Amino acid sequence: MCIRDSSRTVKLYHQQEELLARFDQMNGALCATSVKAQICAGLLSPLVNMVNNLGFALIACAGGVLALRGAVSVGLVVSFLGYSRQLGRPLNSIAALFSSIQQAVAGAERLFEILDEPELPPDVPGAVSPRTVRGEVSFADVSFSYEPDRPVLEHVSFRVRAGEVAAFVGETGAGKTTLLKIMAGLARPTVGTVERFCEDGGLGYLGHATFIYPGLTALENLAFWSGMHGNPTDKATLSEALARVELAPFAEERAGTFSRGMAQRLNLARILLQSPPLLLLDEPGTGLDVRSLAILHREIAASRDRGAGIVWITHDVAGDAKRADRIIAIENRSIGYCGPASGYEGVRTGEAVC
């Protein structure tokens, strides 16, 4: 999924040869490590058997000599031979499980790497839970960088109001998805403030990747998501949500058999159950068929009509962005245009007031 979704970006920046070379290097290292592991696993069991047999032979020879001289009895020699065999059996079992032990150790290392990760810093005083936003969000002179000397966003200021659809456009890598992370509280701005205006409700996210459990039916997927957020899980409510996205005839079918358009509609039904006052959309129409795209547009308009604030990231300026109340273009790490869709003509220069 990740490789398929990123293939266009790789081709756009002509990174095929570099990524292939990196893959060949990683694949070679994995192959060499795997060969060493298989050699060790294959040699260990014969080595243990050889040591056990040598010990048996030494005891037999030494015991035979001592028995002939009358120093020990034959029964004592036989007993020692039996003990040597009993001692070798656990060692043989450990050798047979050597591959499983290696896998367990590798898994434990990955587990401890996660446990050793630093904890997230505590919330700033007066921080607002993303579950209690009203549908409005504002950025005031926000700057952000993943690395200190490489800013992604600089001096970004705007406000999305309740009942408004704001479409964010810009080139790949301009920082649009980073904006969503900051809005959702998954990242903190380096400079500036982000405000969400409180009221009972929640925050909804719908991206271009579909998140479903393929082994569960459509109803079971909705019941799981709805129960996780404390929403109703009765069959009537879930069936109504499926009917809104035209999936009612497929309610009892496993989600793993759904097409991409049907899977995205199932994700949309999850959002409808949650009914969030602030909806974050990260190119949800990518790769959808005409019918699924029409349903998506219809429900976005319905969410706006009920007063939800909608942040819509899209590359489809002629289609999706024209349905928005405002277009905000991210260019050169800041806002290059902010205004009605009818006034947007493409790339602008300089910073725009929003």
C-alpha angles and dihedrals in degrees: 000000000000093000092047094049092047098045094094092051091049091052093044092058094037093239097141097108094044093049092046090051090049090049092049090051093050091043091051092050091049091049093050092048092047092051091051091048092050092048091051092047091048095048099043099069096048090046092052091048091049092051091048092049092047090051090049091050093048092049091047093050096043092043092048092053092047091046091052090052090049094242093123136015124252090241091059091052091050090049092053090049090054092048091052090055092048090050092053097051097072090047090053090050091051090050091051090053094047094109092050090048090052091052091048092051091049091050091049090052091054090046093052090047088060093045090050093054112115115258121250113267116257120266118268116255111282094016116164123228112241087230091068105053120130099213101274128100131175135190119206115195092323121182125179138182134174089205123032096241098038111067118197098186128022128191096339115175128172143124129223111202130208111274093023131115112212115188116205114204134176144117123304109280094021092124104261096131089045087058089056091051090053092047091051092048093246091120133027124224117249090220132008136032136278119203129195117187111229132238135129110289139072147255122261130202129194118177137176091261116077121230111202138136104241094200093057129074122248091259092048091050091053092045091053094048094043094049091048090058095042094251127138115288101187116129095241093058093045092047091051091054091050090049091055090059092040096248098116094110089056098047095117097041122102113259091227089075094055124110119237091263092051092046091052090049088053088054089049090053088055089055091049091054091051092045093197121198090219118045122191115199121190105189094306093169096062111130096356125144121244095261095050091045091053091051090049092051091047094053093045089055090048091052090052091049091055090054104263120149110232128200109193122189111196144152092204099095094164094049120020098024093052089061091060127094090227138016119215112190119203108210130161091000093302140065111293097175135015120174146078120334091242091062098051113103102167133270116023130186128227130019122306127210112241 
